[in-house]
Amino acid sequence: MKAIKVIDKKPVLLDVPEPKTEGVKVKVVSSSICGSDIHMIAQGAFGDHVIGHEFSGLTEDGRAVAIEPVTGCGQCGSCDEGHRIHCEAGLFVMGVLGDGGMAEYVTVPAANLVVLPTGLDVRIASLIEPLAVAVHGLDRARVREGDRVLVIGAGPIGLATGAALRSRKISYDIVARHDHQKVAAEKLGAGFHHDGHYDVVIDAVGSSASLQQSAEMIKPLGRIGLVGISWVNLELEQGFYAKEPELIPSLGYNCNYPNRNFDEAAMILLRHPDVSDCLVTHRFPLDGVTEAFATAADRAGGAIKVVFDIA
């Protein structure tokens, strides 16, 4: 089968054997490029495995599914509470630490299958994973109706956060760098006032500059949700402490009922089909791997979310 691996810090399409590991065999239909894929490729962080942790497909018995890529032992306290990302037996993420979904087929533990609600197109369901990240970030920051909310960053996670806020009927402003991001954010209900004194700021960038901007825009004793992954150590200016903001990091998603973040994310896509139109800017076949990753890395060039159409 065809699959994408990383060789010498470059994503390449290879012929590899079909997976024979335990689990449910999934024919991959859609797989998206995450910003973390781009960073990890540049850092040489991938091993000899198929990459891709945002994907959806069809099981052999015909079920349309999205996949929660974070696995756990299923027995420890963290897994029991739905926090597989904190599994006491160790972290494993499909596409990051082992074979993932940028391939024609993948095997997945049954517990990681998320059956799509009727009417949701499997071809857009790879967006469920980043939407679940956004949902978890809002839950972690305890965002509630009536809060004044600012989202800093209008890349895929920032816009997914906006989509989740709109779905929850919570108004928000957003800081967007590029014109195409502003257009997408406006379609997702964002405002652009940026007048400070927000109850909650969601940092969807993950840089020292965005964290400082969060501190400037938050009201005293407000909550700053850190959803954007930082790939370097962050620096805080001394004045940050004057407002006593609460810093709330967020990573991954809750995997247990009744608060399974993938379920809310799937319903966002089902009820608001324009989310896909706003986020997905480019589609490629698997053999367009070089152009696809170059496009995804060029945020100024118009890319938001780049998707591989596989089946």
N, C-alpha and C positions, 0 to 999 in steps of 0.2 A: 504494500500500500504506500501511498504518498504521505509524507509527514515533514514537518519543519523542525529541525534541530539547529543548534548554534555551534559553528565551527570557527575558531580564530576570531571570535567576537563579531561574527556575521551570521545572520539567519539564512539557512539554505534549505532547499527542498530536496529530500532524499527518498529513495526506495527503502523501506524498512519492513520487517515481518509484521503481520497482523498480530495484535496483542493476544496473549494466551494466558494472562494472569487471571486469578479468580475475580469474579464480579459479573456485572451485567454488561453485555456488549452493546455499545451505542454507535450507530452510524451518525457521524457528526455532520450537521447541516450548516451550522454557522459558528464561527469562532472570531472573537474580536481581539484586537491588539490593545493591551493596557499600557499606560505610561510606565508602569514598573517593569514591563518586558523590555522597553527601550533602555531604561537605566541599567537593568541587570545585564543586558547584552554588552553595553559599554564597559561595565565593570568586570566582565568575564566571569559572572557569578553563576552561569548555568553549567550543568554537567552534561553528560551524554544521554540526554533524554528529550523526548518530544515536549515542546513548550506550549504555552497557551492555557490560561485558567478561566477564561470567559468563553463558554461554549454551550451549545444546545444541539439536540439531535433526536433520533428515533431509535427506540429499542427494537429488538428482533420481534417482539410481539406487538409492535405498532404504536406504542405509547410515545407521545411527544413530550420531551423532557428538557429541563435545564439541569445543570449539574452544580452542586455545591462543591468546590474543589478542595476545601479544607476537610481533612479526615481526622478522626480521633480513635482512641481505643474503645470508646463507648461504655466504659466501665468506671472511670474516675469521676470525682465530684464535678470537675469542670465540664466534662462531656455531658454528664447528667443534667447540668444546668443549661446546656446548649452552647457552651463556650468552647467549641473544639479547638479554637485558636490557642487556648491555654491548656490543652490536653497534658496531663501529668506524665504521660508516656512519651511525649515528644511531638513536635509539630511536623505535619506533613501536608503539603499543598500540591495537588496535581498541577503539572505544568510549570511548577517552580522548583520542586525537589524531586519530582518523578514525572513520568509520562503524562502529558496533558492533551488538550483538545485541538491543536493545530494539526490535525491528521484526519484521514478518512474514517478511521475507527479508533475507539478507545474502550477499555473496560473500566467500569465504575462500581464501587461498592453500592449495594442496593440502598443503603441509608442515605446516600448522597444524591439520589435521583429526586428531582422535584417535578412531578407530573404537572404539565401546563393546564391551566383552566381552559375549558371549552371555548373556542373562538380565538385563542391567542396563537398567532402565526409563529411557528417554530423558527422561521427565518430571522425573526427579530429578537428571539428569546436569549441570545447571548448577552443582551443588555441587562438581563435580570441580575447578573452578578454585580456590576457597578452600581445599579440601583439599590441592591441590598446593602452595599457598603454605605451608601448615602442614608438609607433608612436607619441603619444601626448608628450612624453618627448623630442623627437627630435624636434618637432614643437616648444615647449616651449623654448628650447635652441637655436632655430634659426639655426639649422645645415643646411649648404648649400654645394653645390658642390664646391670642392677646399679646404674645411676646413680639417685640420689635426685633427682627432678624436681619442680619447682613451676611451674605455669602461672599467671601473673598476668593476670586478665581472662577473662571468660566470655561475651564476645560471639561472633560467628560464627567469627573466627579462633582465639580461645582454645579454644572448644569443638571446632573442627576439629582443633586441635593435640591435644586430649585424645583425640579419636577415632583419630588417627594413632598416638598412644602406646599406646592400648589394643590397636589392631590389631597393633602390634609386641610386644605382651605386656610392656610397660614400665609399672609402676605409677607413679602421679603424684598430687600434690595440686593443688588449684586455688583461686584467690581469686576469688570471685564476689560481685558487688555486690547483685544482685536475686534475689528468691526463685525466679522462674521460671528464671533461669540456673542456680541451685543444683540445681533439680529435673532440668534437662537434663544438667548435669555429673555428677550422681550416676548417672543412667542410663548415662552413658558411662564409668563406672568410676572417677570421680574420688574422692579423699579430701579431707578438709578440715582437716588437722592443723596446718599452718602453724607448725612448730616450729623453723624455721631450719636452717642447716647443710646446704643442698642442694648437690649437685654441679653441677646445671644449673638455672637459672631462665629460663623463656621469658616475656619481656615481650610480651604480646599487646595492650597498651593503647597505648603510645607517648606517655607523658606524663612530665614531670619527677617527679611523685609516684610513678608506677609504677616508674620507673628507680631512685628512691631506695629503694623497697620491695624491689626486686630486690637492691640492694646490701646491705640489711639481712638478707635471707634466704639469700644465697649464702655458701658456706663459703670460707675463704681459698683463693685460686688457682682458684676455680670458674669456670664459664662462663655468661655471661648472653647469651642469644639475643634479639635485638631484631627481633621479627616484626611488631608493631604499628607502623604508619606514623605518624610524628609530623608534625603540621602546624604546629608551632612549634618554635623552638630549645629544646633541652632543657638543664636546669641540673643540675649535680652538686654535692653538698656535698663539702667537703674530705675528710671522713672516708671517702668512697668509695674513696680510693686505698689505704687501710690494708690492705684484704684482697687487693689486686692481682688483682681479677677480670679475666677476659678478656671484652671486649665484642665480640659477633659480630653485626653487622647482617645482615639477610636481606631480599632483595627479589626477587619473582618466583619462578622455578622453573628447574630444569634441563630442557632440551628434547631431550636426546639419549639414545638407547639406549646401554647397558642401564639407565641411571639416569634415564629419563624420568619426572619426578615425576607427570605426569598419569596414567601407567599404574598406579602404586601407588595414587594417589587413586581411580581407577576401581575397583580391586580392593577398596579399603576399603568403597566403597558397595555393591559386589556381595556381599561376604561379610558385611557388617554393615548390613542394610537399616534398622535402627533409627536409624542416623545421620541419615537424612533426617527421620524422625519427631521427633528431638530438635532439629534445627537449624531446620527450616522451620515457622514459626509462623503464617504468613499467606500466602494466595494471592489474586491479583487478575487480572482480564483487563486488557488494555492500556488500555482506556478508564477503568479505575480508577486512573489514574496519580497524580492528586492525593492520593487517600486512601492509596495504596500508599506513596508517599514520606513522607507525614506519619506513617504507622504505623511505617515503618522508622526514622525519626528519634527515635521515642519509645521508647527502650530500657526506661525504667521502666514503660511501659505493657504490657509483655509480649512485645514483638517480639524475635526473634533474627534469623532470615533471612526476608525477604519476597521472594516469587517471582511473576513474571508467567507465567500460563498463556496461551500465545499460539496454539497450534494443537492 
